[in-house]
Amino acid sequence: MRGFEMKQILRDNHFCDGFWVCHTDGLITREPVKKLDFGGTTVKSPVWKIAQWCSRYNLANGRERVLDDASYEYADETKCVRVRKGQGRIVLSLSAGKEYLHPRREGEGWPHLLIEQEFEENYWLTELEEAEMQIDFTVSRFADHMNPKERTMLHTAQLQWFLAIQNRNRNSVGYGDFFWFGLPFWDYPRYEYPPQFRAADGGKEENTGKFINIVGAREFLSSPVVVGNSQSLSVSVYRWIKEGFEAAKANNYLKNSDWKDMCIGNMNLGFEVTGTFDVEVMISNLNIYIKDGKK
C-alpha cells in the first residue's frame, strides 16, 4: 500500500522535538503542564503530548536521566517513558500495582499512559481512498498484583491506538463533534483477541461521552499479542472508519454531522490499566499514511 502515492501525516514520528506533559486530571486542565525537551537539546516545540489521566503521580514532577544507550528516561513512582531521540523508538511503562489502593470498583478512574498528537491539517475523509496505520511493538513486561478472587471483567490492561474522527466543517452545526475509532492490540487477561466494541465513552467521572468504535482484533492480528513477542502491523482502516461513522449515526451520535464534514482529528496510543497490573511496551516504526483520492 505504501509508496509515492501515500502521504505520511504523523509529525515528528522519530521523536526529535520532545513532549508536552498533560495534567493527571482532565477536569482541572487539559492544557500541558510541562515540556520534556531532552535536556534542553530540542529546537522545535513538541507536537506530541503525554497523557497520564487518573494517575496518582505526576510525570511533570518526575526525574530525567540519560541512559547508556543515549535514551532519555522520564520517570515518576509509577510511570516511565524512555525515548531514543531521533530514532523513532519509545518505551512506555506503567506500574498500576502502585497506583491502586484497592482493586478498582465500578465508576472509579484508572491510570492512563498515552502519547497523543493533533492533526493541524484537515484530512477530509471524502477526499481519501485509503488510510493505513502502521506500528511495530513488543509488550515487554506484565506483572499481576491482583488476588485472583478479586479480579473481575472490570480489571484488565489495554494497549490501544485511537483516532478521533472529527467534524471540521466550520459551516456545520456539528463543528467539533467526533467519534473514537480504535485498534485494540492487547486486552489482558480478559481476551486473547480484543473483541469489537461499540458504546459511549464512559466508566468514570472524566470522559468524553463520545461514541467509541473499536475493530475486533481478529480482523487485523494474525496471532494474539504475547508478552515478549514482537508484532509488526500495517492496517488499512478507511472502510472501518466509514463503518464506525455509520454506526455512530445509527446509535444517535453525530446528529449534526455528515460524512463530508469528517476529518482525522487526532490520535492517541498507549495503555489504559483498570487492574492492579504492571505493563511495558516498546514501540517503533509508527506511521499513519493516507492515499488522496483526488485526480
N, C-alpha and C positions, 0 to 999 in steps of 0.2 A: 504493500500500500504506500509506504513512504517513497519519496523520490523528489524530483524537481518540482512536481506539481503540488506537493504537500507543504504547508506552512507551519512552522513551529510557533506556538503562541505563548508558551511559558517564557517569562522573562527571567534572566539570571538563573537558569537551571543548572549552572555549575557552582552556584553559591559563592560568588565573589564579593557581594556587597553587604553581607551581614543580614541581620534580622531585627525587626521590632518585636518587643515582648508585650503581649496583652496582659491586662489585669486578670486576676483569678476569678473575679465576679463581674459578669457582664451587666448585672443590674446597677453596679456602681459606675462603670465606664467600659466602653468597648474601644476606647482610644488607646494607643500604645503608651506604655509607662516607662520603657527603657529601650535603648538601642544597643545591640550586640554588634560590635564593629571590628572583631578580630584584633584586639589590642590596638585599636586606632589606625589600622592599616587599610581600611576601606576608603574608597574615593567617592563613590556614589551613595545616595540614600537608599536604604533597603527597600526592595519590593516585596519581600517575604515578611510574614508575621508568624510568631509562635503563640499559639493559643493554649492556655493552661486552665480552662474553666473548671471551677469547683475543686481545685486543689487546695489543700491546707497550707501549702507553702508557695512562696512566690519566687519564680526564677529570677526576677529582677533584683532580688536580694542575694542571689547565689554567687558562686565564685567562677572566675575564668582562669583557665590554665592551658598551657601549650604542651601537648604530649610529644613523645619521642618521634612519632611519625609526622610531626608538624600539624597535626589536627588541633583545632581549638575545641576545648571542652567547657561547657557551661552547665553547672550543676547546683541543685539545692538538695534538701534532705530526701526528696522522693523522685526527682526528675533529673534527667541528664540528656543534653544534646551535644553530640560530637560531630564536627564538620571538617572535612578536608577542603579548605578554601580553594576554589577554582577547579576542583576535581569532580564536582557533581556527586559527591557521596556524603550521606548524612546518617547518623545513628540516633534513634530516639529510644530512651529508656524511661520507664515509669514503674516505680515500686509502690503499687497500691497496697501492699502489705503494711506500709507505714501511713497510708492515707486514711484508712478506716479505723475508727474506734470500736465499731461493731459491724457485723455483716449488714450490707446496705438493705434498707427497707423500701417498700413502695413509696414513691413520691420524693425520696431523698436524691440529692445530686450525686454525681460520680465524676471522678477526675478524668480530664482530657489531656492529651499532649499531641498537638496538631501543628503542621505547617500550613499556612494559608497564603493565597495570592489573589488580588483583584485584577480583573482584566479591564484596562482602561479603554482599549479599542472595542467598538461594538462589532462582534462577530455574529451577524444575523443568520439564524439557522435556515431561513428560507433561501439564503444565497449559498448554502453549503451542499456538497454532495456527500461528504463523509467527515467524521471526526474520529480520531484514534487516540486512545490513552495508552501510554507505554511506561512500563516500570520494571525494574529488577529489584527484588528484595529477598531478604532472608530473616525470618523470625529466629533470632539467635538465643533467646532466653525466655523461659516460662517457669515460674515457681508458684506453687499453690499453697496459700497460707490459711485456707478455709477448713473448718471442720466439715467433713462430708455430710453430716447430719443437718448442718445449717444451710447448705448450698441448695438453691432453687433455680428456676429458669430466669430469675432476676439477675443472676450472678454469672458474668462472662467477661471475656477480654476480646474486644473487637478491633480489628485493623481494617480500615475502610478508606476509600477515596471518593469524595463527593464533588460534584459540580453544582453550583447554583444556576439554574436556567431562569433567566430574569427578563421581565418586560422592560425594555429600554427605549420604548417609543414615547417621547415626551408629550406627544399629542394624544396619548391613550389615557383613558380614565384609570386604567390599571398600572400606570407607570410605576416601576419599582417592585411590583409584586413578582414572586418567584416560587419555584418548587425545587426540591433537592433531588438530584439524580445521583445514585451511588453504585459503586462496585465494591462488594464485600469480599475481602480476601480471607479473613480468618474470624471466627466467632467461637472461641474455645472456652470451656469444654462443651458448649451446648450442641454444636453441629460439626460434622465432618465437612460438609459443604453448606455455607450460609444460604438460607432459602430466600426466595423472593419476598419482599416486604413492601406493603403499601399502606400508609397510615399517616396521621398527623404527627409532626414533631412534638413530643411531649415527654412525660415521665418525671419531670422535675419543674421547679418554680421558674427557672430561667430557660425559656425555649422560644423558638421562632413561631411555632404554631402552623408552619407551612407544611404542605404535602411532601411526603418522602416516597420516592420510587426507587427501590433497591432491586437490582437484577439478581436473579438466582445464580449463585457461583458456579453451578454445573454448566451454565451457558458459556463460560469462558475459561474455567480452570480444567485442565486435563488431568490433574491429580490434586488431592487435598493439600493444603498447606500444613507442613510438618515442621516442628522445631528443628533447626539445623539444616534443613533442605532449602535450596535456592529456587526461586521462581523467576522466570523471565516472561513478561506478558506484553503483548500488543493487541489491544482490544478495540475493534471497530464498534462504535457506540451510537452512531447517528440514529439508526432505526429505533433503538431502545429509548433514546431521549424523546423521540417523537411519540412513542407509545406511552412514555411517562407523562408527557403533556396531556395526551388524550385521557389517561387515567385520572389525572388531577382534575380535568374538566368534568369527567363523569362523576367524580366524588364531590362536586360543588366547590372546587377551588378555582382560582384564576378566573373569576366570573367576568371580569372586565378586560381580559387579555385574549388576544388571538395569536395563532402560530406566527403570523408575520411580525408580531411585536417582540419575539423572544430572541435573546442572545445568550451566549455563555458568559455569565456574570463574574463568578469567582470560583475558587476551588479550595478544598481543604483535604488533608491527608494525614492519617496517623491513628493513634489509639484513643478509644473510649473504654474504660475498665470499670465495670459495675460489680466486680467481685474482688475478693482480697487476694489478688494475684500480682506478681511481678513480671514485666514483659520488656522485651527489647527487639528492635528491628533495625536492620541495615538496609538502606535504600540508595539506589543509584539509577542512572540512565532514565531519568524522569523527564517525560516529554508529553505534550499534547499537540497533535498535528491536526490541521484541518485541510480539506480539499475544497477550494472555491468552485462552485457550480456555474458561475457566470462565464459566458462565452466571450 
